[in-house]
Amino acid sequence: MMLSETVTFGGSALDRAADLRGDPAAVAAMVGARAILLWRGKPMVMDDALVQVAMDHPVMADTAPDLILLGRDDVGPVFAADLSGWTPPDLDITHLDTFLDPSEQKHPAMPVQAGFAELRAIMTRLSPRDAELAATAKAVMGWHQTHGFCARCGAQSVVAMSGWQRNCPACGAHHFPRTDPVVIMLITHGNAVLVGRSPGWPEGMYSLLAGFVEPGETIEAAVRREVREEAGIAVGAVRYLSSQPWPFPASLMFGCAGDALTTDLVIDRTEIEDAIWVSREDMALSFAGLHPTIKPARKGAIAHFLIDNWLADQSYEEPCYEA
């Protein structure tokens, strides 16, 4: 396995069973079917593993009618079931929709040890297969929740292709899950790396700069534009390092390395709250939890992965993109 495929949410080699999505009879005939459960984008876990239930489990009575076929393994097909329409009897909305929701919701039909947990909080504890299943389910479910109407004519669309498509009965248009390309940049100059922070992040937390790729733009051009816009730094050579699906809500992160041509920061405060150059030594202290002011990017995020390997001076694959 290549180093880049060890990033969280990648590398489990899930068979997504695309050949079965348009054949509901074939899917129904398969034995060993089970489902993972999500509530408002939070997967149900127990003992650091996704909970999987049989299709006739009592909890399935509270799920939405349309299931998403995530893939198949040696046991059978794996689906994602949405319980967002179910309301926990003791629901506390204090922490919901926060950056890192610490609350867990329990369903009465499930063991008391099982609960719906924020994916950011548990992603590094899941196996690669569970992480890919959870990320896929969260992203596709999020797309359905925000794309219920046809973008061409405005009519309500319906779920098709085992959850991987929405069709418009009015104009016949087909719609597919959206993935937004994002560049995230390991920009270095000598012994230092450029990091920034956004408003609302935990105090002291810094990460790599990132931004969406615009229409008609290459990955390299997006890296240079975003770094200049956010921090005023000119970037020369750019090369691809690794990618990561990031289901918050549905991005594909393109991890790139770039060589800074300038070092004077001109920060756009409407884009980011702060940006700083951090030496390798200070970043190593941050990753060890010993730096007095700088906290590292969250474990599991590609930013943490890229910086960690930069600190260890790991070699990546041969560059796919050059200046």
C-alpha positions as CSV (number, residue, x, y, z in Angstrom):
1,M,0.0,0.0,0.0
2,M,1.3,3.4,-0.9
3,L,2.0,5.9,1.9
4,S,-0.7,8.2,0.6
5,E,-3.4,5.6,0.9
6,T,-2.9,5.3,4.7
7,V,-4.7,8.7,5.1
8,T,-8.0,8.5,7.1
9,F,-11.0,7.5,5.0
10,G,-8.8,6.1,2.2
11,G,-7.3,2.8,1.2
12,S,-9.8,0.1,2.4
13,A,-10.4,-1.1,-1.2
14,L,-14.1,-1.2,-0.7
15,D,-16.0,-3.0,-3.5
16,R,-18.7,-0.4,-4.2
17,A,-20.8,-2.8,-6.2
18,A,-21.7,-0.2,-8.9
19,D,-22.9,-2.9,-11.1
20,L,-25.7,-3.7,-8.7
21,R,-27.0,-0.2,-8.2
22,G,-29.5,-0.3,-11.1
23,D,-30.7,-3.8,-10.4
24,P,-32.8,-3.8,-7.2
25,A,-33.9,-7.4,-7.8
26,A,-30.3,-8.6,-7.8
27,V,-29.6,-6.6,-4.6
28,A,-32.6,-8.0,-2.9
29,A,-31.6,-11.6,-3.8
30,M,-28.2,-11.3,-2.1
31,V,-27.8,-12.9,1.3
32,G,-26.0,-11.4,4.2
33,A,-27.3,-7.9,3.8
34,R,-26.9,-5.5,6.7
35,A,-26.9,-1.8,7.4
36,I,-24.9,0.9,9.2
37,L,-26.9,3.5,10.9
38,L,-26.6,7.3,10.9
39,W,-28.5,10.0,12.7
40,R,-28.0,13.6,11.4
41,G,-24.7,12.5,9.8
42,K,-23.4,10.8,13.0
43,P,-22.7,7.1,12.6
44,M,-23.6,4.6,15.3
45,V,-20.5,3.0,16.9
46,M,-19.8,0.6,19.7
47,D,-16.3,-0.3,20.9
48,D,-14.7,1.8,18.2
49,A,-16.4,0.0,15.4
50,L,-19.4,0.8,13.2
51,V,-22.6,-1.0,14.3
52,Q,-24.0,-3.2,11.6
53,V,-27.5,-4.6,11.9
54,A,-29.5,-7.1,9.9
55,M,-32.2,-5.7,7.6
56,D,-35.0,-7.0,9.9
57,H,-33.6,-5.5,13.1
58,P,-36.2,-3.6,15.1
59,V,-34.1,-0.3,14.8
60,M,-34.8,-0.4,11.0
61,A,-38.4,0.6,11.7
62,D,-37.2,4.1,12.4
63,T,-35.1,4.5,9.3
64,A,-36.0,6.5,6.1
65,P,-37.3,4.2,3.3
66,D,-34.5,4.8,0.9
67,L,-31.3,3.0,1.7
68,I,-27.9,3.6,0.1
69,L,-26.0,0.7,-1.2
70,L,-22.4,1.3,0.0
71,G,-20.8,-1.8,-1.4
72,R,-20.3,-5.5,-0.7
73,D,-17.8,-7.8,1.0
74,D,-17.4,-11.5,1.6
75,V,-20.6,-11.5,3.8
76,G,-22.9,-9.6,1.5
77,P,-24.1,-6.1,0.7
78,V,-23.7,-3.2,3.1
79,F,-26.3,-0.4,3.2
80,A,-26.5,2.9,5.0
81,A,-29.8,3.7,6.8
82,D,-30.8,7.2,7.9
83,L,-32.5,7.7,11.3
84,S,-32.5,11.5,11.1
85,G,-36.3,11.4,11.3
86,W,-36.2,9.8,14.7
87,T,-36.0,12.1,17.7
88,P,-34.2,10.8,20.8
89,P,-36.4,11.2,23.9
90,D,-33.7,13.0,25.9
91,L,-32.3,15.1,23.0
92,D,-30.0,17.9,24.2
93,I,-29.4,20.4,21.4
94,T,-26.7,22.3,23.2
95,H,-23.8,20.7,21.3
96,L,-25.4,19.7,18.0
97,D,-23.9,21.2,14.9
98,T,-20.8,22.5,16.7
99,F,-17.3,22.0,15.4
100,L,-16.8,18.9,17.5
101,D,-20.1,17.6,18.9
102,P,-19.2,15.6,22.1
103,S,-22.8,14.3,22.6
104,E,-23.9,10.8,21.8
105,Q,-27.5,9.7,21.1
106,K,-28.8,6.3,22.1
107,H,-31.6,4.3,20.4
108,P,-33.8,2.2,22.7
109,A,-33.6,-0.8,20.3
110,M,-29.8,-0.9,20.5
111,P,-27.3,-1.9,23.2
112,V,-26.6,0.8,25.8
113,Q,-23.0,0.8,24.7
114,A,-23.9,1.8,21.2
115,G,-24.4,5.5,20.3
116,F,-24.4,8.0,17.4
117,A,-21.1,9.8,17.6
118,E,-19.6,12.8,15.7
119,L,-17.4,11.4,12.9
120,R,-14.6,13.9,13.5
121,A,-14.3,12.6,17.1
122,I,-14.0,8.9,16.2
123,M,-12.5,8.8,12.7
124,T,-9.0,7.9,13.9
125,R,-10.3,5.0,16.0
126,L,-12.2,3.3,13.2
127,S,-10.7,0.6,11.0
128,P,-10.0,1.7,7.4
129,R,-13.1,-0.1,6.1
130,D,-15.4,1.4,8.7
131,A,-13.9,4.8,8.1
132,E,-14.6,4.6,4.4
133,L,-18.1,3.2,4.9
134,A,-18.9,6.0,7.4
135,A,-17.5,8.8,5.2
136,T,-19.3,7.5,2.1
137,A,-22.6,7.2,3.9
138,K,-22.3,10.7,5.5
139,A,-21.4,12.4,2.3
140,V,-24.2,10.8,0.2
141,M,-26.8,11.3,2.8
142,G,-25.8,14.9,3.1
143,W,-26.2,15.3,-0.6
144,H,-29.8,13.8,-0.6
145,Q,-30.8,16.1,2.3
146,T,-29.8,19.3,0.3
147,H,-30.6,18.2,-3.2
148,G,-34.2,17.1,-3.0
149,F,-35.4,19.2,-6.0
150,C,-34.4,19.2,-9.6
151,A,-31.8,21.8,-10.4
152,R,-33.2,22.1,-14.0
153,C,-36.9,22.6,-13.4
154,G,-37.4,22.8,-9.6
155,A,-39.7,19.7,-9.3
156,Q,-39.1,17.3,-6.4
157,S,-36.8,14.5,-7.5
158,V,-36.8,10.9,-6.4
159,V,-34.0,8.5,-5.3
160,A,-32.7,6.0,-7.8
161,M,-29.7,3.7,-8.4
162,S,-29.7,2.4,-4.9
163,G,-29.1,5.9,-3.5
164,W,-26.5,7.1,-6.0
165,Q,-28.8,9.1,-8.2
166,R,-31.8,11.4,-8.1
167,N,-34.2,11.5,-11.0
168,C,-36.7,14.2,-11.9
169,P,-40.1,12.8,-12.9
170,A,-41.1,16.2,-14.4
171,C,-38.3,16.9,-16.9
172,G,-36.3,13.6,-16.9
173,A,-33.1,15.0,-15.6
174,H,-30.6,12.8,-13.7
175,H,-28.6,14.2,-10.7
176,F,-25.6,12.7,-9.1
177,P,-23.8,13.1,-5.7
178,R,-21.7,16.2,-5.6
179,T,-18.0,16.2,-4.6
180,D,-16.2,19.6,-4.2
181,P,-12.5,19.6,-5.1
182,V,-10.3,21.3,-2.5
183,V,-6.6,22.0,-2.5
184,I,-4.7,21.9,0.7
185,M,-1.1,23.0,0.7
186,L,2.1,22.1,2.4
187,I,3.9,25.4,1.6
188,T,7.5,25.5,2.8
189,H,10.4,27.9,2.7
190,G,13.6,26.5,3.9
191,N,13.0,24.9,7.4
192,A,9.6,26.5,7.9
193,V,6.0,25.6,6.9
194,L,3.1,28.0,6.4
195,V,0.0,27.4,8.5
196,G,-3.1,29.4,9.3
197,R,-6.3,29.3,11.3
198,S,-10.0,30.0,10.8
199,P,-12.3,31.8,13.2
200,G,-14.1,29.4,15.5
201,W,-11.3,26.9,15.7
202,P,-10.0,25.7,19.1
203,E,-7.6,28.2,20.6
204,G,-4.1,27.9,19.3
205,M,-5.0,25.3,16.5
206,Y,-3.2,25.9,13.2
207,S,-3.5,23.9,10.0
208,L,-2.4,24.1,6.4
209,L,-4.0,26.6,4.1
210,A,-6.8,25.2,1.9
211,G,-9.4,26.4,-0.6
212,F,-11.9,25.3,-3.3
213,V,-10.7,24.7,-6.9
214,E,-12.6,27.1,-9.1
215,P,-14.2,26.2,-12.5
216,G,-11.6,26.3,-15.3
217,E,-8.7,26.1,-12.9
218,T,-5.9,23.5,-12.6
219,I,-4.9,22.1,-9.2
220,E,-1.5,24.0,-9.5
221,A,-3.2,27.3,-10.2
222,A,-5.6,26.8,-7.3
223,V,-2.7,26.2,-4.9
224,R,-1.0,29.4,-6.0
225,R,-4.1,31.5,-6.1
226,E,-5.3,30.4,-2.6
227,V,-2.0,31.0,-0.9
228,R,-1.6,34.4,-2.5
229,E,-5.2,35.4,-1.7
230,E,-5.1,34.2,2.0
231,A,-1.5,35.0,3.0
232,G,0.1,37.1,0.2
233,I,2.7,34.5,-0.5
234,A,3.9,33.7,-4.1
235,V,4.3,30.0,-4.8
236,G,6.6,28.4,-7.4
237,A,6.8,24.7,-8.0
238,V,3.7,22.6,-7.0
239,R,3.5,18.9,-6.8
240,Y,0.8,16.4,-5.8
241,L,1.2,14.4,-2.6
242,S,-2.0,12.7,-1.5
243,S,-5.8,12.9,-1.5
244,Q,-8.5,12.4,1.1
245,P,-12.3,12.2,0.9
246,W,-13.5,14.7,3.5
247,P,-17.3,14.2,4.2
248,F,-17.8,17.6,6.0
249,P,-19.9,17.8,4.0
250,A,-18.5,16.4,0.7
251,S,-15.1,17.5,-0.4
252,L,-12.1,15.7,-2.0
253,M,-8.9,17.1,-0.6
254,F,-5.9,17.3,-3.0
255,G,-2.8,17.5,-0.8
256,C,0.0,19.4,-2.6
257,A,3.4,20.6,-1.7
258,G,4.5,24.1,-2.9
259,D,7.7,26.1,-2.7
260,A,7.3,29.6,-1.4
261,L,9.0,32.3,-3.4
262,T,8.3,35.0,-0.8
263,T,7.9,35.0,3.0
264,D,6.3,38.4,3.9
265,L,2.7,37.7,5.0
266,V,-0.2,39.8,3.9
267,I,-3.2,38.2,5.6
268,D,-6.7,38.5,4.2
269,R,-8.7,38.6,7.5
270,T,-12.0,37.9,5.6
271,E,-10.5,34.5,4.5
272,I,-8.6,33.4,7.6
273,E,-8.0,34.7,11.1
274,D,-4.2,34.3,11.1
275,A,-1.2,32.8,9.3
276,I,2.3,32.2,10.5
277,W,5.5,30.5,9.5
278,V,6.5,27.7,11.9
279,S,9.9,26.1,12.0
280,R,10.3,22.4,11.8
281,E,11.5,22.4,15.4
282,D,8.5,24.3,16.7
283,M,6.1,22.2,14.7
284,A,7.6,19.0,16.2
285,L,7.0,20.5,19.6
286,S,3.4,21.2,18.7
287,F,2.8,17.7,17.4
288,A,4.3,16.4,20.7
289,G,1.9,18.6,22.7
290,L,4.8,20.6,24.1
291,H,4.5,23.9,22.3
292,P,3.2,26.7,24.6
293,T,0.9,28.3,22.0
294,I,0.6,26.3,18.8
295,K,-1.7,23.3,18.6
296,P,-1.5,21.0,15.5
297,A,-4.2,20.1,13.0
298,R,-6.6,17.5,14.2
299,K,-5.5,13.9,13.8
300,G,-7.2,12.2,11.0
301,A,-7.2,15.3,8.8
302,I,-5.0,15.3,5.7
303,A,-3.2,18.4,7.1
304,H,-2.0,16.4,10.1
305,F,-1.0,13.6,7.8
306,L,1.0,15.9,5.5
307,I,2.8,17.8,8.2
308,D,3.6,14.7,10.2
309,N,5.3,13.1,7.2
310,W,7.1,16.4,6.5
311,L,8.4,16.3,10.0
312,A,9.6,12.8,9.5
313,D,11.0,13.7,6.1
314,Q,9.0,10.9,4.5
315,S,9.2,10.5,0.7
316,Y,5.9,10.5,-1.2
317,E,5.0,9.1,-4.6
318,E,6.7,10.7,-7.6
319,P,5.1,14.2,-8.3
320,C,2.1,14.1,-10.6
321,Y,1.9,17.8,-11.0
322,E,4.8,20.2,-11.6
323,A,5.0,23.9,-12.1
